[in-house]
Amino acid sequence: MEVFAVTIFMSLAFAVLFAVLFFAERSQRRDRSIEQDALLPLDDGAPAPSRRQTPLS
């Protein structure tokens, strides 16, 4: 029976740890979307091309 108590305790501890880390990560990155995070491994460090600007005159 002690094994069940330890198993339940560890499961709850991991669940709380996951929830804390998940919400901490979500609060830090409000300016990025999931798609941008998924493309980070492909980033070569080059700046994004600027948008085409139309003349004001």
NUSE-98250 format. One record per residue: residue number from 1; x, y, z of N, C-alpha, C, O in turn. Coordinates in Angstrom, 2 decimals, decimal comma. Layout:
REM residues N
+-----+---------+---------+---------+---------+---------+---------+---------+---------+---------+---------+---------+---------+
: pos :     nxx :     nyy :     nzz :    caxx :    cayy :    cazz :     cxx :     cyy :     czz :     oxx :     oyy :     ozz :
+-----+---------+---------+---------+---------+---------+---------+---------+---------+---------+---------+---------+---------+
: NUM :       X :       Y :       Z :       X :       Y :       Z :       X :       Y :       Z :       X :       Y :       Z :
...
+-----+---------+---------+---------+---------+---------+---------+---------+---------+---------+---------+---------+---------+
This chain:
REM residues 57
+-----+---------+---------+---------+---------+---------+---------+---------+---------+---------+---------+---------+---------+
: pos :     nxx :     nyy :     nzz :    caxx :    cayy :    cazz :     cxx :     cyy :     czz :     oxx :     oyy :     ozz :
+-----+---------+---------+---------+---------+---------+---------+---------+---------+---------+---------+---------+---------+
:   1 :    0,81 :   -1,19 :    0,00 :    0,00 :    0,00 :    0,00 :    0,86 :    1,26 :    0,00 :    0,43 :    2,30 :   -0,49 :
:   2 :    2,07 :    1,17 :    0,55 :    2,94 :    2,35 :    0,55 :    3,34 :    2,74 :   -0,87 :    3,57 :    3,91 :   -1,15 :
:   3 :    3,42 :    1,75 :   -1,74 :    3,79 :    2,03 :   -3,12 :    2,73 :    2,90 :   -3,78 :    3,07 :    3,82 :   -4,53 :
:   4 :    1,45 :    2,64 :   -3,52 :    0,38 :    3,44 :   -4,09 :    0,44 :    4,88 :   -3,58 :    0,22 :    5,82 :   -4,35 :
:   5 :    0,72 :    5,06 :   -2,33 :    0,81 :    6,41 :   -1,76 :    1,97 :    7,18 :   -2,39 :    1,82 :    8,36 :   -2,73 :
:   6 :    3,11 :    6,53 :   -2,54 :    4,26 :    7,20 :   -3,17 :    3,97 :    7,50 :   -4,63 :    4,32 :    8,57 :   -5,12 :
:   7 :    3,33 :    6,58 :   -5,33 :    3,00 :    6,79 :   -6,73 :    2,03 :    7,95 :   -6,91 :    2,22 :    8,79 :   -7,80 :
:   8 :    1,02 :    8,01 :   -6,10 :    0,05 :    9,11 :   -6,18 :    0,72 :   10,43 :   -5,82 :    0,48 :   11,45 :   -6,48 :
:   9 :    1,54 :   10,44 :   -4,78 :    2,24 :   11,66 :   -4,40 :    3,15 :   12,16 :   -5,51 :    3,15 :   13,35 :   -5,82 :
:  10 :    3,92 :   11,27 :   -6,12 :    4,83 :   11,67 :   -7,19 :    4,06 :   12,13 :   -8,42 :    4,48 :   13,08 :   -9,08 :
:  11 :    2,95 :   11,49 :   -8,73 :    2,13 :   11,92 :   -9,87 :    1,58 :   13,31 :   -9,65 :    1,59 :   14,14 :  -10,57 :
:  12 :    1,09 :   13,58 :   -8,46 :    0,58 :   14,92 :   -8,16 :    1,70 :   15,96 :   -8,17 :    1,50 :   17,08 :   -8,62 :
:  13 :    2,87 :   15,59 :   -7,67 :    4,00 :   16,52 :   -7,67 :    4,42 :   16,87 :   -9,10 :    4,69 :   18,03 :   -9,40 :
:  14 :    4,47 :   15,87 :   -9,97 :    4,82 :   16,13 :  -11,37 :    3,74 :   16,95 :  -12,07 :    4,06 :   17,82 :  -12,89 :
:  15 :    2,48 :   16,71 :  -11,77 :    1,40 :   17,48 :  -12,37 :    1,46 :   18,94 :  -11,95 :    1,27 :   19,83 :  -12,77 :
:  16 :    1,73 :   19,18 :  -10,68 :    1,84 :   20,57 :  -10,20 :    3,07 :   21,24 :  -10,82 :    2,99 :   22,39 :  -11,23 :
:  17 :    4,18 :   20,54 :  -10,88 :    5,39 :   21,08 :  -11,49 :    5,15 :   21,43 :  -12,95 :    5,55 :   22,50 :  -13,41 :
:  18 :    4,50 :   20,54 :  -13,68 :    4,19 :   20,81 :  -15,08 :    3,31 :   22,04 :  -15,22 :    3,57 :   22,89 :  -16,07 :
:  19 :    2,28 :   22,15 :  -14,41 :    1,37 :   23,29 :  -14,49 :    2,10 :   24,60 :  -14,19 :    1,88 :   25,60 :  -14,88 :
:  20 :    2,95 :   24,60 :  -13,18 :    3,70 :   25,82 :  -12,83 :    4,63 :   26,22 :  -13,96 :    4,66 :   27,39 :  -14,35 :
:  21 :    5,37 :   25,28 :  -14,50 :    6,29 :   25,59 :  -15,59 :    5,55 :   26,00 :  -16,86 :    6,00 :   26,88 :  -17,59 :
:  22 :    4,41 :   25,38 :  -17,13 :    3,61 :   25,72 :  -18,31 :    3,12 :   27,16 :  -18,22 :    3,27 :   27,92 :  -19,18 :
:  23 :    2,55 :   27,54 :  -17,10 :    2,02 :   28,90 :  -16,97 :    3,14 :   29,94 :  -16,90 :    2,95 :   31,07 :  -17,33 :
:  24 :    4,30 :   29,57 :  -16,37 :    5,44 :   30,48 :  -16,36 :    5,92 :   30,74 :  -17,79 :    6,24 :   31,87 :  -18,14 :
:  25 :    5,97 :   29,70 :  -18,59 :    6,38 :   29,87 :  -19,99 :    5,36 :   30,68 :  -20,77 :    5,73 :   31,52 :  -21,58 :
:  26 :    4,09 :   30,44 :  -20,53 :    3,04 :   31,20 :  -21,24 :    3,07 :   32,67 :  -20,87 :    2,79 :   33,52 :  -21,72 :
:  27 :    3,39 :   32,99 :  -19,64 :    3,40 :   34,40 :  -19,23 :    4,62 :   35,13 :  -19,77 :    4,58 :   36,36 :  -19,91 :
:  28 :    5,70 :   34,44 :  -20,08 :    6,91 :   35,08 :  -20,59 :    6,82 :   35,41 :  -22,06 :    7,40 :   36,41 :  -22,49 :
:  29 :    6,13 :   34,64 :  -22,84 :    6,12 :   34,81 :  -24,30 :    4,74 :   35,18 :  -24,81 :    4,07 :   34,37 :  -25,44 :
:  30 :    4,34 :   36,38 :  -24,54 :    3,04 :   36,86 :  -25,03 :    3,11 :   37,36 :  -26,46 :    2,10 :   37,39 :  -27,15 :
:  31 :    4,30 :   37,76 :  -26,92 :    4,43 :   38,36 :  -28,24 :    4,67 :   37,36 :  -29,35 :    4,74 :   37,74 :  -30,52 :
:  32 :    4,79 :   36,10 :  -29,03 :    5,05 :   35,08 :  -30,05 :    3,87 :   34,13 :  -30,17 :    3,13 :   33,89 :  -29,22 :
:  33 :    3,72 :   33,59 :  -31,35 :    2,67 :   32,60 :  -31,57 :    3,30 :   31,21 :  -31,60 :    4,52 :   31,06 :  -31,64 :
:  34 :    2,46 :   30,21 :  -31,60 :    2,94 :   28,83 :  -31,64 :    3,69 :   28,56 :  -32,94 :    4,68 :   27,82 :  -32,95 :
:  35 :    3,22 :   29,17 :  -34,03 :    3,87 :   28,96 :  -35,32 :    5,28 :   29,54 :  -35,32 :    6,20 :   28,93 :  -35,88 :
:  36 :    5,47 :   30,70 :  -34,70 :    6,81 :   31,28 :  -34,64 :    7,73 :   30,43 :  -33,78 :    8,90 :   30,25 :  -34,12 :
:  37 :    7,23 :   29,91 :  -32,69 :    8,05 :   29,04 :  -31,84 :    8,43 :   27,76 :  -32,57 :    9,54 :   27,24 :  -32,39 :
:  38 :    7,53 :   27,23 :  -33,39 :    7,81 :   26,00 :  -34,11 :    8,89 :   26,20 :  -35,17 :    9,61 :   25,26 :  -35,51 :
:  39 :    9,00 :   27,42 :  -35,70 :    9,98 :   27,69 :  -36,74 :   11,35 :   28,12 :  -36,20 :   12,27 :   28,33 :  -36,99 :
:  40 :   11,49 :   28,26 :  -34,91 :   12,76 :   28,70 :  -34,33 :   13,94 :   27,80 :  -34,69 :   15,03 :   28,33 :  -34,92 :
:  41 :   13,81 :   26,47 :  -34,74 :   14,97 :   25,65 :  -35,12 :   15,46 :   25,92 :  -36,54 :   16,61 :   25,62 :  -36,85 :
:  42 :   14,63 :   26,49 :  -37,41 :   15,02 :   26,77 :  -38,78 :   15,59 :   28,16 :  -38,95 :   16,02 :   28,52 :  -40,05 :
:  43 :   15,62 :   28,96 :  -37,91 :   16,08 :   30,34 :  -37,98 :   17,60 :   30,36 :  -38,16 :   18,34 :   29,78 :  -37,37 :
:  44 :   18,05 :   31,04 :  -39,22 :   19,49 :   31,13 :  -39,46 :   20,07 :   32,45 :  -38,99 :   21,26 :   32,71 :  -39,19 :
:  45 :   19,26 :   33,28 :  -38,37 :   19,75 :   34,54 :  -37,83 :   19,67 :   35,71 :  -38,78 :   19,96 :   36,83 :  -38,39 :
:  46 :   19,29 :   35,48 :  -40,02 :   19,18 :   36,56 :  -41,00 :   17,93 :   37,39 :  -40,71 :   16,89 :   36,83 :  -40,36 :
:  47 :   18,02 :   38,71 :  -40,85 :   16,83 :   39,54 :  -40,60 :   15,76 :   39,31 :  -41,67 :   16,06 :   38,95 :  -42,81 :
:  48 :   14,54 :   39,52 :  -41,27 :   13,43 :   39,35 :  -42,21 :   13,46 :   40,46 :  -43,24 :   13,83 :   41,59 :  -42,92 :
:  49 :   13,09 :   40,16 :  -44,50 :   13,08 :   41,22 :  -45,52 :   12,03 :   42,27 :  -45,18 :   10,96 :   41,97 :  -44,67 :
:  50 :   12,38 :   43,53 :  -45,48 :   11,45 :   44,61 :  -45,16 :   10,31 :   44,61 :  -46,16 :   10,43 :   44,12 :  -47,28 :
:  51 :    9,19 :   45,18 :  -45,73 :    8,02 :   45,27 :  -46,61 :    8,26 :   46,31 :  -47,68 :    9,01 :   47,27 :  -47,49 :
:  52 :    7,61 :   46,11 :  -48,80 :    7,72 :   47,06 :  -49,89 :    6,98 :   48,34 :  -49,52 :    5,81 :   48,29 :  -49,14 :
:  53 :    7,65 :   49,46 :  -49,62 :    7,04 :   50,72 :  -49,25 :    6,64 :   51,49 :  -50,50 :    7,36 :   51,48 :  -51,50 :
:  54 :    5,49 :   52,14 :  -50,44 :    5,03 :   52,97 :  -51,55 :    5,45 :   54,40 :  -51,30 :    5,47 :   54,85 :  -50,15 :
:  55 :    5,78 :   55,14 :  -52,36 :    6,18 :   56,54 :  -52,17 :    5,01 :   57,38 :  -51,66 :    3,85 :   57,14 :  -51,99 :
:  56 :    5,35 :   58,36 :  -50,84 :    4,31 :   59,21 :  -50,26 :    3,86 :   60,30 :  -51,22 :    2,76 :   60,83 :  -51,05 :
:  57 :    4,66 :   60,68 :  -52,22 :    4,27 :   61,75 :  -53,12 :    3,48 :   61,28 :  -54,31 :    3,09 :   62,09 :  -55,15 :
+-----+---------+---------+---------+---------+---------+---------+---------+---------+---------+---------+---------+---------+
